[in-house]
């Protein structure tokens, strides 16, 4: 497989993220479900910041808007800003330990959660900011699995 041909690997990981995002949870657990599409997007942009950038982030955000039935543009904005932040710090992550990368992703997810809560407040809807700490913890626990999955499916660099 060529290093520039990521199509199948990206499609498989995004399909798995879509399935996990649509998987029903009952009761109070639904508000704590990690944003699997955002985590997969973060993993691809962190792994190859030159090949997957803001347009890729926005495209995954559009997919999230369609799947999660949010207003078109809501997730696009969140994902594109998150992807921009990741691109800025992405080159440094190869020098970080897995724990440091996990903490960096948690900080990005926290910033994303605050931004998303702000957008919901602009809509006049409940922001869900009180669930943000637990959602961040569960996302941090899911991050190593998603990162390994992307590394496993990603083609080797030539």
N, C-alpha and C positions, 0 to 999 in steps of 0.2 A: 504494500500500500504506500502511495506517495505521501510525503509530509504535507502537501498542500490539499490533499483530498480528505477533508474532515467530514464530509456530508453525511455518510452513514453513521459515523460515531456520534455526531451532534444530534442526528435524528433519533437514534436509539435512546440517548440520555434524555433528550427533551420529551420523548414519548413516555419514558418511565416517570419523569417529573409530572407530566400531565395526568397519568394514571394515579399517582400518589396525591396530586392536588384534588382530583375528583373523587377519591375514595371517601365514602361517607364515614363520619365520626358522630357519635351520639353525645348529647348533653353538653356539658361544659368543655369538653375536649376540643370542640370545633374552633374555639377562639384561640387555642394554643397551637394549632397545626402550623408547622413551618411552611414558609412559602418556597416550595420545592423548585418551582420555575426560577425564582430569583437565585436560589443556591446553585442550581445547575449553570445559570448564566454567569454567576460569579466564578465558578470553577473554570469554565471555558475562557473567560476573559483573563483570569489570573494565570492560566496555563499558557495562553498565546495572546498577549495583549496587542501584538502587531496585526494579527489576522482577525481577531474578534474584537470589535470596538463598539462605539456608540450606536452604530446602525444595527449591529447584531443585538445589542442590549434593547434597543427600541423595538426591534422585531419580536423578540421574546416577550417584551412588555405588551405589545399588541396581541400576541397569542394569549397572554394572561388576561387581558381585558375581555377577549372573546370567550374564553373558557369560564372565567369567574363571573362573567356578566356584570362587570363594572362599566362605568362610563368610559367610552373610547377616549383614550388620552390619559386616563388616570394612571394605569400601570406603565404606559409608555414613558411618561414623565419620571416616575419613580425609578424605573429600570435604567433609563438613559442617564439620569444623574448618578445613580449607583455605579453604572458601568464607567462613567467618566472618572469617578473617584478611584475605582479599581485600576483604571489605566494609568492614572497618576502614580499610584504606589505599586503597581504590578511588577515593575522591574526589580524592586527591592525584595519581593517575597521569596525569591529563590535563595536568599541568604537567611531566611527566617526558619526557625524550627517549626514542626507541625503545631505545637501548642501556641506559638506566637502567631502563626497564620490563622489558627482558630480564633484567637482573641481579636485579631485584626478584622476578621469576617464578622465577629460579634459586634465590634464597634460600627462597622459599615451597616450591619442589619439594624442596630439601634438608631443610627442616623436616618436610615430609610424608614424605620417605624415611626420616628418623630415626624418626618416629612409627610408620610402617609396619613398620620393622625391630623396634621395640619390641613391637609387637603380635605379630609372628611369633615373637619370643623367648618371649612369654607362651604361645603355642601349643606351644612346644618344637620349633619347626621352624627350619631354617637361615634367618637373617635376610637374607642377601645384601647386607649393608652395605658389603662390599668393592667392589661394583659401583656404588655410589651416585655417586661422582664422575664416572665415565664416562657413567652414565645422565643425570646433570644436564647434562653438556656436550652430549649428543645432544638432550636436551629443549630446551636453549637454542637449538640450531641449528634445531630444528623450530618454536620459538615464533613467529618473525616470519612464517612461512608461515601458521600457524594464525591468528594475529592478523589478517593481511591477509584471509584467507578469511572470518573472522567479519565484518570490516568490509565486505567485498564483498557478502556475503549478507544482512547486516542491513538492515532497512528504515531509510530516512532518518527523522530526527526531524522532526516536523511543525512 
